[in-house]
């Protein structure tokens, strides 16, 4: 199988390669939300409060954000396949070790290492699509690959909730480890080694400084943290929020979180339609709806159905506006696209870390409405900044 393109031989990514990359993104998303429906049983196992389990997501997001800052540019210099394989092996090993942790602090450290591996997996997996396909097909396939990430927010909470109900939360982590092992096999089988280097061989700092000088890059990256990062961070702890709102069982938590995950996917599939209707205001409109949806979680609810309805605006707005923001970032620059995407991934995961840390710190003593209000406030700030972003740049990146 050939992965290299030439002017005479256009290569298309196969369905098996695409499914493998979807699986890699599914693993990354699963690690963000797997602990949510199991907070109570994991807290009891480690002798800690259930809200303290949120620190696993915080540690994951912190290291993911830190390492993603360099993983993207480095993948342009050192290739994709073998770093991806190494990241998947480490990811699987860390997830298998979490259930064996004697204390919560060890589990948090392993979750941090898992985030490090995820930061290596993401840029290499997505870059493989562009290496093989290129052009319009690459853009379409990247969008399809992100379905794997969104599916994690539906499937994983259901599986984790089932495991928690049966008193076997450890099996959820072992299954995630086994899936990572399967991904290693398929990456090794389906992708050829390829040493990819930057066309201009720019050093790391020159790549970063050049990316930050691209027009609208700093504004768009601010939105990556203030809006997308905080909305995704709310998704990482929304199971804990739901459990505190109604004192739900693990299976009920998993059910309502899976519903919100399905609503996010509906939003993903609707974002381009929204953009055709509202043009340049589609992004701020969706972003504002998502922030308003987070604020709605502060409202009193008395049933699982009402709780699901309260969270629907957040899920749909987040699902619609998230891909629009991704697409506009991809259209900012050709030369610095990989570096801008790595900075974006870093800031997004710092947002996840911020929200998880805030939840872990405030949940034991502060009212849940205070937490929701704080997240919504930051999200509204990001939505306001998105009003300053010019119209769509989906198909005509800026030439440098």
C-alpha positions in Angstrom: 0.0 0.0 0.0 1.4 3.4 -1.0 0.9 6.4 1.2 3.0 8.9 -0.8 1.4 11.1 -3.4 2.9 12.2 -6.7 1.7 14.6 -9.4 1.0 11.5 -11.6 -0.6 9.2 -9.0 -3.4 10.5 -6.7 -3.7 8.3 -3.6 -7.0 8.0 -1.7 -7.3 7.1 1.9 -8.9 3.7 2.3 -12.0 3.1 4.5 -9.9 0.9 6.7 -7.3 3.6 7.3 -10.1 6.1 8.0 -11.7 3.8 10.5 -8.4 3.3 12.2 -7.9 7.0 12.6 -11.5 7.3 13.8 -10.6 4.7 16.4 -7.6 6.7 17.5 -9.7 9.8 18.1 -12.4 7.6 19.8 -9.7 6.6 22.3 -8.7 10.2 23.0 -12.3 11.3 23.6 -13.0 8.2 25.8 -10.2 9.0 28.1 -11.7 12.5 28.7 -15.2 11.2 29.8 -14.6 7.7 31.1 -14.4 8.6 34.7 -17.5 10.9 34.8 -20.2 8.2 35.2 -18.0 6.3 37.6 -17.1 9.1 40.0 -19.0 7.7 42.9 -17.7 4.2 42.8 -14.2 5.3 42.0 -14.3 7.8 44.9 -15.4 5.0 47.2 -12.7 2.7 45.9 -9.9 5.3 46.5 -11.4 6.6 49.7 -11.9 10.1 48.3 -14.9 12.3 47.5 -16.5 11.6 44.1 -15.7 15.2 42.9 -12.0 14.5 43.5 -12.2 12.0 40.6 -12.5 15.0 38.3 -8.8 15.6 38.9 -8.1 12.6 36.5 -9.7 14.6 33.7 -7.8 17.7 34.8 -4.4 15.9 34.8 -5.2 14.4 31.4 -6.1 17.8 29.9 -3.1 19.6 31.4 -0.5 17.2 30.0 -2.4 16.9 26.7 -2.4 20.6 26.3 1.3 21.0 27.3 2.6 18.3 25.0 0.3 19.1 22.1 2.1 22.4 21.9 5.2 20.7 20.5 3.8 17.4 19.1 2.3 19.0 16.0 5.4 20.7 14.7 7.6 17.8 15.6 5.4 15.4 13.6 6.3 17.4 10.5 9.9 16.6 11.1 10.0 13.1 12.4 7.1 11.4 10.6 3.7 10.0 11.7 3.5 6.3 11.9 6.0 5.2 14.6 5.3 8.1 17.0 1.6 7.2 16.6 2.3 3.6 17.4 4.4 4.6 20.5 1.7 6.9 21.7 -0.9 4.2 21.4 1.2 1.7 23.3 1.8 4.2 26.1 -1.9 5.1 26.1 -2.9 1.5 26.5 -0.4 0.8 29.2 -1.4 3.8 31.3 -5.1 2.9 31.1 -4.4 -0.7 32.1 -2.4 0.6 35.1 -5.0 3.0 36.5 -7.2 0.3 38.1 -4.1 -1.0 39.8 -3.3 2.3 41.5 -3.0 2.0 45.2 -4.1 5.6 45.8 -5.8 8.3 43.9 -2.7 10.4 43.4 -1.1 7.5 41.5 -4.2 7.2 39.3 -4.0 11.0 38.6 -0.4 10.7 37.6 -1.2 7.8 35.2 -4.0 9.9 33.8 -1.5 12.7 33.2 0.8 10.3 31.3 -2.2 9.1 29.3 -2.8 12.8 28.3 0.8 12.9 27.2 0.3 9.9 24.9 -3.0 11.4 23.6 -1.1 14.6 22.6 1.2 12.4 20.5 -1.6 10.4 19.0 -3.8 13.3 17.8 -1.6 15.3 15.5 0.0 12.2 13.9 -3.3 10.5 13.3 -4.9 13.5 11.7 -1.8 14.4 9.7 -1.8 11.0 8.1 -5.0 11.9 6.4 -3.4 14.9 4.7 -0.2 12.9 3.9 -2.3 10.3 2.0 -5.2 12.1 0.5 -4.6 15.8 0.3 -6.9 18.5 -1.2 -10.6 18.4 -0.8 -10.7 14.8 0.1 -8.4 15.4 3.1 -10.8 18.1 4.4 -13.8 15.8 4.0 -12.0 12.8 5.6 -10.9 14.9 8.6 -14.5 15.8 9.3 -15.5 12.2 9.1 -12.6 11.2 11.4 -13.9 13.5 14.1 -17.1 11.4 14.3 -14.9 8.9 16.2 -14.1 11.6 18.8 -17.8 12.6 19.1 -18.9 9.0 19.3 -16.8 8.6 22.4 -19.1 11.0 24.2 -22.0 8.7 23.5 -20.6 5.2 23.7 -18.1 5.6 26.5 -20.5 7.0 29.2 -22.9 4.2 28.5 -20.2 1.6 28.9 -18.7 3.3 32.0 -22.1 3.6 33.6 -22.8 -0.1 33.0 -19.4 -1.0 34.5 -20.1 1.2 37.6 -23.6 -0.3 38.1 -22.0 -3.8 38.2 -19.3 -2.7 40.6 -16.6 -3.3 38.1 -15.3 0.1 37.1 -11.9 -1.4 36.4 -13.2 -3.3 33.3 -13.9 0.0 31.6 -10.2 1.0 31.7 -9.1 -2.5 30.7 -11.3 -2.4 27.7 -9.9 1.0 26.7 -6.4 -0.4 27.0 -7.4 -3.4 24.8 -8.8 -1.1 22.2 -5.6 0.8 22.1 -3.7 -2.4 21.5 -6.0 -3.1 18.6 -5.3 0.3 17.2 -1.5 -0.4 17.4 -2.0 -3.5 15.2 -4.1 -1.7 12.6 -1.7 1.3 12.4 1.3 -1.0 12.0 -0.6 -3.0 9.3 -2.3 -0.3 7.2 0.2 2.6 7.1 3.6 2.7 5.5 6.5 4.4 7.3 7.0 7.9 6.0 9.5 10.5 7.1 7.6 13.8 6.8 9.6 17.0 7.0 8.7 20.7 6.9 9.1 22.0 3.4 11.0 25.0 4.7 12.7 23.1 7.6 11.9 25.9 10.0 13.0 25.5 13.6 10.3 25.0 16.3 10.3 28.6 17.6 10.1 30.0 14.1 7.1 27.8 13.4 5.3 29.0 16.5 6.2 32.7 16.0 5.2 32.5 12.4 1.9 30.9 13.2 1.1 33.6 15.8 1.8 36.4 13.3 -0.9 35.0 10.9 -3.8 37.4 10.7 -6.6 36.5 13.1 -4.6 33.6 14.6 -4.2 35.0 18.1 -7.9 36.0 18.2 -9.0 32.5 17.0 -6.7 30.8 19.4 -8.1 32.8 22.3 -11.5 31.4 21.3 -10.0 27.9 21.4 -9.3 28.4 25.1 -12.1 30.7 26.3 -15.0 29.1 24.4 -14.2 25.7 22.9 -11.9 24.6 25.7 -14.4 25.6 28.5 -17.3 24.0 26.6 -15.4 20.8 26.1 -14.2 20.9 29.7 -17.9 21.2 30.8 -18.5 18.0 28.8 -15.7 16.2 30.6 -17.4 16.8 34.0 -21.1 17.0 32.9 -21.7 13.6 34.3 -20.7 14.8 37.7 -22.9 17.9 37.3 -25.8 15.7 36.4 -25.3 13.4 39.3 -25.2 16.3 41.8 -28.3 17.9 40.3 -30.6 14.9 40.9 -28.5 12.4 42.9 -28.7 9.9 40.0 -27.5 6.3 39.8 -24.6 5.6 37.5 -26.8 4.1 34.8 -29.0 7.2 34.8 -26.0 9.4 34.5 -24.7 7.4 31.6 -28.0 7.5 29.9 -28.4 11.3 30.1 -24.7 11.9 29.1 -25.1 9.6 26.1 -28.2 11.6 25.1 -26.2 14.8 25.2 -23.4 13.1 23.2 -25.9 12.2 20.5 -27.1 15.8 20.5 -23.5 16.9 20.0 -23.2 14.7 17.0 -26.5 16.1 15.6 -24.9 19.5 16.0 -21.7 18.3 14.2 -23.8 17.3 11.3 -25.8 20.5 11.3 -23.0 23.1 11.6 -22.4 23.6 7.9 -26.2 24.0 7.3 -26.2 26.7 10.0 -23.3 28.4 8.3 -25.1 28.5 5.0 -28.1 30.2 6.7 -26.3 32.6 9.0 -22.9 33.0 7.3 -20.3 34.7 9.5 -22.6 34.9 12.5 -23.1 31.1 12.6 -20.1 30.6 14.9 -21.0 33.3 17.5 -24.6 32.2 17.4 -23.8 28.6 18.1 -21.1 29.6 20.7 -23.6 31.8 22.5 -26.3 29.1 22.6 -23.8 26.7 24.1 -22.8 29.1 26.8 -26.4 29.9 27.5 -27.0 26.1 27.8 -24.3 25.8 30.5 -26.0 28.6 32.4 -29.3 26.7 32.1 -27.8 23.9 34.3 -28.2 26.2 37.2 -31.9 26.0 36.9 -33.8 23.6 39.3 -34.9 20.3 37.7 -36.9 17.5 39.2 -36.7 14.7 36.6 -34.2 13.0 34.3 -36.2 14.2 31.2 -36.1 17.8 32.4 -32.4 17.5 33.1 -31.8 16.2 29.5 -33.8 19.1 28.1 -31.8 21.6 30.1 -28.5 20.4 28.7 -29.7 20.2 25.0 -28.8 23.8 24.1 -25.3 23.3 25.4 -24.9 20.1 23.4 -26.3 21.4 20.2 -24.5 24.7 20.3 -21.2 23.1 21.2 -21.7 20.5 18.4 -22.6 23.1 15.8 -20.0 25.8 16.6 -17.1 23.5 17.4 -16.5 22.2 13.8 -17.0 25.7 12.5 -14.2 27.0 14.7 -12.0 24.0 13.6 -12.7 24.8 10.0 -11.9 28.5 10.3 -8.6 27.7 12.1 -7.7 25.3 9.2 -8.3 28.1 6.7 -6.1 30.7 8.4 -2.8 29.5 6.8 -1.3 26.9 4.6 2.3 27.3 5.7 1.6 27.2 9.5 -1.6 25.0 9.5 0.0 22.2 11.5 1.4 24.5 14.1 -1.8 26.5 14.4 -3.7 23.2 14.9 -1.2 22.1 17.6 -1.5 25.4 19.4 -5.3 25.1 19.1 -5.2 21.6 20.6 -3.0 22.8 23.4 -5.3 25.7 24.4 -8.4 23.6 24.0 -7.1 21.1 26.5 -5.9 23.8 28.9 -9.6 24.8 28.9 -10.6 21.2 29.8 -8.0 21.3 32.6 -9.3 24.6 33.9 -12.9 23.4 34.0 -12.0 20.1 35.6 -9.8 21.8 38.2 -12.6 24.3 39.0 -15.2 21.5 39.4 -12.9 19.5 41.7 -12.2 22.5 43.8 -15.8 23.9 44.1 -18.0 20.9 44.0 -17.6 19.8 47.6 -18.6 23.1 49.1 -19.9 25.6 46.6 -23.4 25.6 45.0 -23.5 23.9 41.6 -25.0 27.1 40.2 -21.8 29.0 41.0 -19.7 26.5 39.0 -22.2 26.6 36.0 -22.3 30.4 36.1 -18.5 30.7 36.1 -18.1 28.3 33.1 -20.9 30.1 31.2 -19.3 33.5 31.9 -16.0 32.4 30.3 -17.9 30.8 27.4 -19.9 34.0 26.8 -16.6 35.9 26.6 -15.3 33.5 24.0 -18.6 33.8 22.1 -18.3 37.6 22.1 -14.7 37.4 20.7 -15.9 35.1 17.9 -18.0 38.1 16.7 -14.7 39.7 15.6 -13.8 36.7 13.4 -14.3 37.5 9.7 -16.4 35.3 7.5 -15.8 31.7 6.6 -12.4 30.6 5.3 -13.2 26.9 4.7 -11.9 26.4 1.1 -9.5 29.3 0.4 -6.6 29.4 3.0 -4.5 32.5 3.1 -1.5 32.4 0.9 1.8 33.4 2.5 
